[in-house]
Amino acid sequence: MIGTVTFDELAELMNARAGLSVDPQEMKSRPDATFADFELDSLGLLGIVAELEKRYGQPMGADAEGCKTPRAFLDTVNGTLAAAV
């Protein structure tokens, strides 16, 4: 069964794929802050999407790549994963 991507996992991916140190608790408290506020650019987000596609064996699509906030990203990714079950 496919789980859900959490703020903790997103922060871990931001570190691994974009070299950013982001506190997942800060993201949880500011889920509608933009990725730019966390210094994540579009290339970093693409790397995160690619890693999730590899990890879950499911394409995330252009919607995930276009998300501007952690909340929108997690909602999109988790919706995609739930639909694949």
Stockholm file with secondary structure:
# STOCKHOLM 1.0

chainA/1-85         MIGTVTFDELAELMNARAGLSVDPQEMKSRPDATFADFELDSLGLLGIVAELEKRYGQPMGADAEGCKTPRAFLDTVNGTLAAAV
#=GR chainA/1-85 SS CCCCCCHHHHHHHHHHHHCCCCCHHHHHHCTTSCGGGGTCCHHHHHHHHHHHHHHHTSCCHHHHHTCCSHHHHHHHHHHHHHHHC
#=GC SS_cons        CCCCCCHHHHHHHHHHHHCCCCCHHHHHHCTTSCGGGGTCCHHHHHHHHHHHHHHHTSCCHHHHHTCCSHHHHHHHHHHHHHHHC
//
